[in-house]
Amino acid sequence: MGASRHKTEAIRRFIVEQVSNHPKDIAKAVADEFRISRQAVNLHIRRLVDEGLVLSQGSTRSRRYALRPLVDWSKAYSTSQALAEDVVWRDDILPHLQTLPERVLNIWLYAFTEMFNNAIDHSAGHVVLVQLRRTAASVELAIYDDGVGIFRKIQQALALLDERHAVLELAKGKLTTDPARHTGEGIFFTSRVLDGFQILSGGTYFSHEFGEDEDWILERDKFASGTTVWMRLSSQATRTLEDTVKEYESPDDRAFVKTVVPVRLAQYGDQMLVSRSQAKRLLARVERFRTVLLDFKNVETIGSAFADEVFRVFAAQHPEVRLVAINASLEVTAMIDRSVGIQREQG
């Protein structure tokens, strides 16, 4: 009986997690995965439909399935009111999520309060809109504001080249335009612990997916003013916020000492990374960390001046910072080795 119940739970979980990927052929996908008959699969699907977890649409031959929204909620907040992120969480968000596992709830507590606080403290907007959608599989939460735009504000505050450069700085972590009140860790850790995290502001789109080594940045037509943050997390996620934070902390003093820098964000279009100026932009503020993983994924080659500035000049000036190149091509590795070799000869 126990084994049968375990298999039933596994089948139900598979349907819930995969129905969005297989709206028309979920029965076949389940039958193939568990080696059971279509008739048996249809019984499981019918029960999920009866329980209100799955929607069935269309006739037999064109039937499609989808997860039914268990919660579809939104609310607009005026920044002219006295807003506190913990009060909004307790009164408006938590009632929709309180049946989630504690580890998942803790992640959402951190992610929501950090992002909502950013909107009310930094956006200089008039309205913050929160939308929450929950299904049997996951929770999606979006926060919109009509302020100046997060990338533009970072660009202006730090006198950066453009909004794309602001994304590069944001990806490193420890970035804040208000150091007296913020550590600059919120967006970094929020993006790392969720399944999906996206920011759209102005004409720039930033995205990070859990388990992926790299962040994505896209340029598009100018969006409306303000900032939109989308967040997504499986309701069955097994990781904890503490586990994610530990990946980037020192075990000795719990300081935020490690970061991953996506090198390709320093590129503009087809522009190659060849100059010392590009290298200096890439390395801005990384001396605040003890270990810096320079992720060269999708960077086919680099110039000798760029490599020299990073792996000889900066390394000599900041011996306390450990630079580690990851996902480097053979050409990039050869250029790095050449710069490191020169440094050793001079040492």
C-alpha positions in Angstrom: 0.0 0.0 0.0 2.8 2.4 0.9 4.7 1.8 -2.4 1.4 2.3 -4.3 0.7 5.6 -2.5 4.2 6.8 -3.2 3.9 6.1 -6.9 0.5 7.9 -7.0 2.0 10.9 -5.4 4.9 10.8 -7.8 2.5 10.6 -10.8 0.4 13.5 -9.5 3.5 15.6 -8.9 4.8 14.9 -12.4 1.5 15.9 -14.0 1.4 19.2 -12.0 5.1 20.0 -12.8 4.9 19.0 -16.5 1.4 19.9 -17.7 2.5 23.4 -18.7 5.2 21.8 -21.0 2.8 19.2 -22.3 -0.7 20.8 -22.5 -1.8 18.5 -25.4 0.2 15.3 -24.7 0.5 15.2 -20.9 -1.1 11.7 -20.9 1.5 10.3 -23.2 4.3 12.0 -21.2 3.1 10.4 -18.0 2.5 7.0 -19.6 6.1 7.0 -21.0 7.6 8.2 -17.7 5.9 5.7 -15.4 5.2 2.9 -18.0 1.5 2.8 -17.2 -1.5 2.7 -19.5 -3.2 5.8 -20.9 -6.4 4.7 -19.1 -4.6 4.8 -15.7 -3.1 8.2 -16.5 -6.5 9.6 -17.4 -7.8 8.6 -13.9 -5.1 10.6 -12.3 -5.7 13.6 -14.5 -9.5 13.4 -13.9 -8.9 13.4 -10.1 -6.7 16.5 -10.4 -9.4 18.2 -12.5 -12.1 17.2 -10.0 -9.9 18.7 -7.2 -9.7 22.0 -9.0 -5.9 21.8 -9.6 -6.0 21.2 -13.3 -8.1 22.8 -16.0 -9.5 20.7 -19.0 -10.4 22.6 -22.1 -11.7 21.5 -25.5 -13.1 18.3 -26.9 -11.6 14.8 -26.7 -9.4 15.1 -29.8 -8.2 18.7 -29.1 -8.3 18.6 -25.4 -5.7 20.8 -23.6 -4.8 20.8 -19.9 -3.4 23.6 -17.8 -2.9 24.4 -14.1 -5.8 26.2 -12.6 -4.8 29.4 -10.7 -5.4 28.8 -7.0 -4.7 32.5 -6.3 -4.8 35.4 -8.8 -4.5 38.5 -6.8 -3.3 42.1 -7.3 -3.2 45.3 -5.3 -1.9 48.8 -6.0 -0.1 50.8 -3.3 0.4 54.6 -3.2 3.8 55.6 -2.1 2.3 58.7 -0.6 1.1 56.4 2.2 3.4 55.1 4.9 4.4 51.8 3.5 6.4 49.1 5.3 7.3 45.9 3.4 6.9 43.7 6.5 3.4 44.9 7.1 2.4 44.4 3.4 3.9 40.9 3.6 2.0 40.0 6.7 -1.3 41.5 5.8 -1.6 41.0 2.0 0.9 38.4 0.8 1.3 35.8 3.5 -2.4 34.9 3.7 -2.1 33.6 0.1 1.1 31.6 0.7 0.9 30.3 4.3 0.3 26.7 3.3 3.7 26.5 1.6 6.6 24.6 3.2 8.5 26.7 5.6 11.7 26.7 3.6 9.8 28.0 0.5 7.9 30.6 2.6 11.2 31.9 4.0 12.5 32.4 0.5 9.4 34.3 -0.5 9.6 36.4 2.7 13.1 37.5 1.8 12.5 38.0 -1.9 9.3 40.0 -1.6 10.4 42.3 1.3 13.7 43.0 -0.5 12.1 43.9 -3.8 9.1 45.7 -2.4 11.5 47.8 -0.2 13.6 48.7 -3.3 10.4 49.9 -5.0 9.2 52.1 -2.1 12.7 53.4 -1.1 14.5 53.9 -4.4 12.1 54.2 -7.3 10.8 57.8 -6.6 7.6 56.6 -8.1 4.0 57.2 -7.1 2.5 53.7 -7.3 3.7 50.2 -6.6 1.6 47.4 -8.1 1.9 43.8 -6.8 0.5 40.8 -8.6 0.5 37.3 -7.3 -0.4 34.1 -9.1 -0.3 30.7 -7.5 -0.9 27.2 -8.9 -0.4 23.7 -7.6 3.1 23.9 -9.0 4.6 27.3 -8.2 4.1 30.9 -7.2 4.8 33.9 -9.5 5.0 37.3 -8.0 5.5 40.6 -9.9 6.2 44.1 -8.6 5.8 47.1 -10.8 6.6 50.8 -10.0 6.3 53.9 -12.1 9.6 55.5 -10.9 12.8 56.5 -12.6 13.9 52.9 -13.5 16.4 50.9 -11.5 19.1 50.7 -14.3 18.9 54.4 -15.0 19.1 55.3 -11.3 22.2 53.1 -10.9 23.7 54.6 -14.0 23.2 58.2 -12.8 24.2 57.5 -9.2 27.5 55.8 -10.2 28.2 57.9 -13.3 28.3 54.7 -15.5 28.6 54.5 -19.2 24.9 53.5 -19.8 22.1 51.4 -18.4 23.7 48.2 -19.7 26.8 48.9 -17.6 24.4 49.3 -14.6 23.2 45.7 -15.2 26.8 44.4 -15.1 27.3 46.1 -11.7 24.0 44.8 -10.5 25.1 41.2 -11.4 28.2 41.4 -9.2 26.3 42.1 -6.0 27.2 44.6 -3.2 25.7 47.4 -5.2 23.5 50.1 -3.7 22.8 53.7 -4.4 22.0 54.2 -0.7 24.8 52.6 1.3 23.7 54.2 4.6 20.5 52.1 4.5 21.3 49.1 2.2 24.0 46.5 1.9 23.4 45.9 -1.8 23.0 42.2 -1.3 19.2 41.9 -1.7 18.9 41.7 -5.5 22.0 39.5 -5.8 20.7 36.8 -3.4 17.1 37.1 -4.5 18.1 36.4 -8.1 20.2 33.4 -7.0 17.6 31.7 -4.8 14.5 31.8 -7.0 13.8 29.6 -10.0 13.4 32.6 -12.2 14.2 36.3 -11.7 13.8 39.1 -14.3 14.0 42.9 -14.3 12.7 45.0 -17.1 13.5 48.7 -16.9 13.8 51.2 -19.7 15.1 49.4 -22.7 17.1 46.8 -20.7 16.0 43.3 -19.6 18.0 41.3 -17.0 17.3 37.6 -16.3 18.7 34.9 -14.1 17.5 31.3 -14.0 18.3 29.0 -11.1 21.1 26.5 -11.9 22.3 28.6 -14.8 25.9 29.8 -14.7 25.2 33.0 -16.5 22.8 36.0 -16.4 21.0 37.2 -19.5 20.8 40.8 -20.7 18.7 41.9 -23.7 18.1 45.3 -25.2 14.6 46.1 -26.5 12.4 49.0 -27.4 12.0 51.4 -24.5 9.5 50.1 -22.0 7.2 52.4 -20.0 8.8 54.3 -17.2 9.6 52.5 -14.0 10.7 49.0 -13.2 9.1 45.6 -13.4 10.4 42.6 -11.3 9.2 39.1 -12.0 9.9 36.3 -9.6 9.0 32.6 -9.8 9.6 29.6 -7.4 8.4 26.0 -7.3 6.3 25.3 -4.3 8.3 22.1 -3.9 11.7 23.7 -4.0 14.1 21.8 -1.7 16.8 24.4 -1.2 16.8 27.0 1.5 17.8 30.7 1.5 20.6 29.8 4.0 22.1 27.3 1.6 22.2 29.8 -1.2 23.8 32.5 1.0 26.5 30.1 2.2 27.7 29.5 -1.4 28.9 33.1 -1.4 29.9 33.6 2.2 33.1 33.1 4.1 32.7 30.2 6.6 34.8 32.1 9.1 32.9 35.4 9.4 29.8 35.0 7.3 30.8 37.9 5.1 29.6 38.1 1.5 33.0 37.4 -0.1 32.3 35.6 -3.4 30.7 36.7 -6.6 30.3 35.5 -10.2 30.8 38.1 -12.9 29.4 37.3 -16.3 32.1 38.7 -18.6 30.0 38.9 -21.7 27.9 41.7 -20.1 30.9 43.9 -20.7 30.5 43.3 -24.4 28.3 45.6 -26.6 26.8 43.8 -29.6 29.6 42.2 -31.6 32.3 44.3 -30.0 35.3 42.2 -28.8 36.8 42.6 -25.4 40.2 44.1 -26.3 40.8 47.3 -24.4 42.0 48.2 -20.9 38.9 50.5 -20.5 36.6 47.5 -21.0 38.6 45.5 -18.4 38.4 48.3 -15.9 34.6 48.5 -16.3 34.5 44.7 -15.8 36.6 44.9 -12.6 34.9 47.9 -11.0 34.2 47.1 -7.3 35.3 43.5 -7.4 38.1 44.3 -4.9 35.2 44.2 -2.3 35.2 40.4 -2.7 37.8 37.8 -1.8 36.9 35.4 -4.7 35.8 36.5 -8.1 34.6 33.9 -10.6 35.0 35.5 -14.1 32.5 33.6 -16.2 33.7 33.6 -19.9 30.7 31.7 -21.3 29.8 32.9 -24.8 33.0 35.0 -24.9 35.1 33.4 -27.8 38.2 35.5 -27.5 39.8 38.5 -25.7 42.5 40.9 -26.6 45.9 41.0 -25.0 45.4 44.4 -23.4 42.1 43.3 -21.9 43.7 40.1 -20.5 46.8 42.0 -19.2 44.7 44.5 -17.4 42.7 41.8 -15.6 45.1 39.0 -14.9 48.4 41.0 -14.5 47.8 44.6 -13.6 44.7 44.1 -11.4 46.0 40.9 -9.9 49.3 42.6 -8.9 47.4 45.6 -7.4 45.0 43.4 -5.5 46.8 40.2 -4.4 44.1 39.7 -1.7 41.5 39.0 -4.5 41.4 35.6 -6.0 40.5 35.7 -9.7 39.2 32.5 -11.2 38.3 32.1 -14.9 35.5 29.7 -15.6 33.9 28.5 -18.9 36.8 29.9 -20.9 37.5 28.9 -24.5 40.9 27.6 -25.5 41.7 31.0 -27.1 40.7 32.9 -23.9 42.6 30.4 -21.7 45.7 30.9 -23.8 45.5 34.7 -23.5 45.0 34.4 -19.7 47.9 32.0 -19.4 50.1 34.5 -21.3 49.2 37.3 -18.9 49.7 35.2 -15.8 53.0 34.0 -17.1 54.2 37.6 -17.6 53.1 38.5 -14.1 55.1 35.5 -12.7 58.2 36.5 -14.7 58.0 40.1 -13.3 57.4 38.7 -9.8 
